[in-house]
Amino acid sequence: MYETIEGDLTEINPAFCVIETGNIGYIVQISLNTYSKIQSLTRVKLFIHQVIREDAHLFYGFSDKLEREMFRALITVSGIGANTARMMLSSLTTLDLQQAIAAGNTSVLQSIKGIGTKTAQRVIIELRDKLGKEKTSDELFALIDNRLKDEALSALVILGFNKTEVDKVLVRILAKEKSLSLEDLIKKALKQL
């Protein structure tokens, strides 16, 4: 199983891109959300999910891990294949999709091309518990940028602060301010400890 692919972006359109690495050009299927994030880049790194079929080996690429995890959750639902999951992720952001599933909002899911009432209900029934209770955008941000929090936590624990107390402070800071550098996050945490 492959984790990521990184290389030169030699071709891109809303359905797929070609990433050249090691003198090989790989066709990677992408969602519109990923397309909008990478279309102006010349070098990219995508998180990969490989689908092996009898007639093809396909790569699906995502700009972040959260989108790939949503894709993987969607393809576990009976009747949803990789292309349908990609269509769902092209129609809605990962956050909007997760919130619609958690809230049981079938009308939002039905607004996606190819998703009928029964499929929307099946997605909600099968994924509601897997995705957990409805998360706020702050909680999802913490999932996306967990590395920043972990690095700050590690640095502050090394400085001698209590891990549990530091964790609470970092979560509180990240809930209020979403675009902090590691240094700014540590400085703000030091003021509150």
FENTA-V81627 format. One record per backbone hydrogen bond with DSSP energy under -0.5 kcal/mol. CO is the residue of the C=O (numbers start at 1). NH is the residue of the N-H. If there is no record, write none. Layout:
BEGIN
CO_NH / CO_NH
END
This chain:
BEGIN
3_48 / 5_46 / 7_44 / 8_10 / 8_20 / 11_18 / 15_30 / 16_13 / 17_19 / 17_28 / 18_10 / 18_11 / 18_20 / 19_21 / 19_26 / 20_8 / 21_24 / 24_21 / 24_26 / 26_19 / 26_28 / 27_59 / 28_17 / 29_61 / 31_35 / 32_36 / 33_37 / 34_38 / 35_39 / 38_41 / 42_9 / 44_7 / 46_5 / 47_62 / 49_60 / 50_52 / 51_53 / 51_58 / 56_53 / 56_58 / 58_51 / 59_29 / 60_49 / 61_31 / 62_47 / 64_68 / 65_69 / 66_70 / 67_71 / 68_72 / 69_73 / 70_74 / 71_75 / 73_76 / 74_77 / 77_80 / 79_81 / 81_85 / 82_86 / 83_87 / 84_88 / 85_89 / 86_90 / 87_91 / 88_92 / 93_97 / 94_98 / 95_99 / 96_100 / 97_101 / 98_102 / 99_103 / 100_104 / 100_105 / 101_104 / 104_106 / 105_109 / 106_110 / 107_111 / 108_111 / 109_112 / 112_115 / 114_116 / 116_120 / 117_121 / 118_122 / 119_123 / 120_124 / 121_125 / 122_126 / 123_127 / 124_128 / 127_131 / 136_140 / 137_141 / 138_142 / 139_143 / 140_144 / 141_145 / 143_146 / 145_148 / 145_149 / 146_150 / 147_151 / 148_152 / 149_153 / 150_154 / 151_155 / 152_156 / 153_157 / 154_158 / 155_159 / 156_161 / 157_160 / 162_166 / 163_167 / 164_168 / 165_169 / 166_170 / 167_171 / 168_172 / 169_173 / 170_174 / 171_175 / 172_176 / 173_176 / 173_177 / 176_178 / 181_185 / 182_186 / 183_187 / 184_188 / 185_189 / 186_190 / 187_191 / 188_192 / 189_192 / 189_193
END
